[in-house]
Amino acid sequence: MKMAPDNIRREARRAQFLTIVPYSLSVLFIYAATLKTMDYTVFVADIAKSPLLTKISNTTLAPLLLGVEFLTAILLPFRPTMKAGLYLSSFLMLTFTLYLSTLYFFFTKIPCSCGGILGMMPYPFHIAFNLLFTILSFIGVFLITGSKADVLSGKTA
């Protein structure tokens, strides 16, 4: 059975999205986690300064967070694990966005523990940046859970 031209284009866009977005998210997580790892003592110290994380051990949270970020980055680019990576990415990005928003709106300026260019962004820009990637993650989840096996394998007809 042949697909209509509109369906072929739609499935091609879906497959393209499910290639570009997971790779972009993977690069984002690798970048952020690598910078935090390279300056680990500053990362742990910044976590300790957070008024939202006072009840959590920063020496436990820091390696756990890095592990989850690296795991997410590894899961995203591969078709068999992409769905799990997108779910994890959606959860992480939503959590990071809500965390930054809470700090920005309810507390005085707290150092961001993201590192690199992400840590130098003003809070409103950083929140918008995170929100964009949160939305892309959730769209990815929606597309991959609704996609057919042939879309994931690259077949369009």
Backbone torsions as a table, in degrees:
resi	resn	phi	psi	omega
1	MET	NA	126.1	-178.8
2	LYS	-86.2	147.2	177.6
3	MET	-90.0	149.5	175.7
4	ALA	-67.5	151.4	-179.1
5	PRO	-54.3	-38.1	178.4
6	ASP	-64.3	-39.6	178.7
7	ASN	-67.4	-37.4	178.4
8	ILE	-63.3	-45.6	178.9
9	ARG	-63.5	-42.7	179.9
10	ARG	-62.2	-45.5	179.4
11	GLU	-67.1	-34.8	177.3
12	ALA	-66.4	-41.2	176.7
13	ARG	-64.6	-40.8	178.5
14	ARG	-61.5	-47.7	179.2
15	ALA	-62.7	-38.8	178.3
16	GLN	-64.7	-44.7	177.6
17	PHE	-59.8	-43.3	-178.4
18	LEU	-74.8	0.9	170.7
19	THR	-103.2	-50.8	-174.4
20	ILE	-67.5	-48.6	-173.9
21	VAL	-65.8	-49.3	179.0
22	PRO	-60.5	-38.5	177.3
23	TYR	-66.2	-40.4	178.0
24	SER	-62.7	-45.0	178.0
25	LEU	-63.4	-39.8	178.8
26	SER	-60.9	-45.0	177.7
27	VAL	-61.8	-42.1	178.4
28	LEU	-59.8	-47.8	-179.3
29	PHE	-67.2	-40.0	177.8
30	ILE	-63.0	-45.2	179.6
31	TYR	-58.9	-52.8	-176.3
32	ALA	-64.3	-46.3	-177.7
33	ALA	-67.9	-37.0	179.2
34	THR	-65.6	-44.1	178.9
35	LEU	-63.4	-39.9	177.8
36	LYS	-64.7	-38.9	179.5
37	THR	-67.1	-40.6	-178.8
38	MET	-65.7	-30.0	178.5
39	ASP	-121.9	54.0	-170.9
40	TYR	-58.3	-41.8	-177.7
41	THR	-64.8	-37.6	176.9
42	VAL	-68.0	-41.2	178.4
43	PHE	-58.6	-48.6	179.8
44	VAL	-63.8	-41.1	179.1
45	ALA	-64.6	-39.8	178.5
46	ASP	-65.6	-38.1	176.4
47	ILE	-62.5	-40.6	-179.1
48	ALA	-64.3	-25.7	-179.4
49	LYS	-80.4	-12.4	-175.5
50	SER	-72.7	127.1	177.4
51	PRO	-70.6	-16.1	-179.6
52	LEU	-86.5	-15.8	-173.6
53	LEU	-114.6	23.5	-175.3
54	THR	-66.0	-27.8	-178.1
55	LYS	-87.8	-4.7	-177.7
56	ILE	-109.5	135.9	178.9
57	SER	-68.6	122.0	180.0
58	ASN	-67.0	-26.8	178.1
59	THR	-76.0	-15.8	173.8
60	THR	-93.6	-43.2	-176.4
61	LEU	-66.5	-42.0	-175.7
62	ALA	-58.2	-54.5	179.7
63	PRO	-67.3	-32.8	177.8
64	LEU	-63.0	-46.5	179.6
65	LEU	-62.8	-45.0	178.3
66	LEU	-62.1	-41.9	178.8
67	GLY	-61.4	-43.3	-179.9
68	VAL	-67.7	-38.8	177.9
69	GLU	-64.5	-45.1	178.5
70	PHE	-66.1	-40.0	177.6
71	LEU	-60.1	-45.5	178.9
72	THR	-59.9	-45.0	179.9
73	ALA	-61.3	-34.4	179.7
74	ILE	-75.0	-36.7	-177.6
75	LEU	-72.0	-34.6	-170.6
76	LEU	-62.2	-44.1	-172.8
77	PRO	-75.7	-12.8	-173.6
78	PHE	-103.3	129.0	-175.0
79	ARG	-53.2	-44.4	-178.2
80	PRO	-66.0	-24.2	-177.0
81	THR	-113.5	2.9	-175.2
82	MET	-61.8	-41.1	-178.8
83	LYS	-60.4	-47.5	178.0
84	ALA	-62.3	-40.1	178.2
85	GLY	-63.8	-39.6	178.7
86	LEU	-69.0	-39.0	175.8
87	TYR	-63.1	-46.5	179.9
88	LEU	-64.6	-42.0	177.9
89	SER	-61.7	-43.2	178.5
90	SER	-60.5	-45.4	179.2
91	PHE	-62.3	-47.8	-178.9
92	LEU	-63.6	-46.9	-177.0
93	MET	-66.1	-39.4	176.9
94	LEU	-64.2	-43.2	178.4
95	THR	-61.7	-47.6	179.8
96	PHE	-62.2	-40.8	-179.3
97	THR	-65.6	-45.3	178.5
98	LEU	-65.7	-38.6	178.1
99	TYR	-61.5	-51.4	179.9
100	LEU	-63.1	-40.9	179.4
101	SER	-62.9	-42.7	178.9
102	THR	-62.9	-44.7	177.6
103	LEU	-60.6	-44.9	-176.0
104	TYR	-65.9	-44.3	-173.7
105	PHE	-86.8	-21.8	-173.4
106	PHE	-121.1	-7.3	-178.7
107	PHE	-133.1	165.1	174.1
108	THR	-71.1	166.8	-175.5
109	LYS	-58.1	125.8	179.8
110	ILE	-115.0	139.7	179.0
111	PRO	-60.0	136.0	177.7
112	CYS	-81.3	135.2	-178.1
113	SER	-94.3	15.4	-176.7
114	CYS	-72.6	-35.4	179.7
115	GLY	81.7	161.4	177.0
116	GLY	59.9	-149.6	-178.0
117	ILE	-65.4	-28.9	179.0
118	LEU	-64.5	-40.4	180.0
119	GLY	-72.3	-19.4	180.0
120	MET	-90.3	-8.4	179.8
121	MET	-68.7	142.4	170.9
122	PRO	-62.8	148.3	-176.2
123	TYR	-51.2	-48.1	-179.3
124	PRO	-59.2	-39.7	179.5
125	PHE	-68.8	-41.5	179.6
126	HIS	-63.4	-40.3	177.6
127	ILE	-64.2	-43.6	178.3
128	ALA	-63.8	-41.8	177.7
129	PHE	-59.1	-49.7	179.3
130	ASN	-63.0	-40.5	179.8
131	LEU	-61.8	-41.0	177.1
132	LEU	-58.5	-49.1	-179.1
133	PHE	-70.7	-27.3	173.9
134	THR	-65.1	-47.2	179.2
135	ILE	-61.8	-44.7	178.3
136	LEU	-61.0	-39.4	178.1
137	SER	-62.6	-46.3	-179.5
138	PHE	-66.9	-36.4	174.9
139	ILE	-63.5	-41.2	176.5
140	GLY	-59.0	-43.9	177.2
141	VAL	-60.3	-46.7	-179.9
142	PHE	-59.8	-45.2	-177.8
143	LEU	-69.6	-40.1	-176.1
144	ILE	-74.9	-30.7	178.5
145	THR	-77.1	-22.7	178.9
146	GLY	-100.0	1.4	-175.4
147	SER	-89.1	156.6	178.1
148	LYS	-87.5	159.9	179.9
149	ALA	-59.9	-34.6	-178.4
150	ASP	-70.1	-28.2	177.0
151	VAL	-66.3	-42.1	-179.6
152	LEU	-68.5	-29.0	179.7
153	SER	-86.1	-3.2	177.4
154	GLY	95.2	-1.6	179.8
155	LYS	-84.5	137.7	179.6
156	THR	-117.4	-1.4	179.3
157	ALA	-138.1	NA	NA
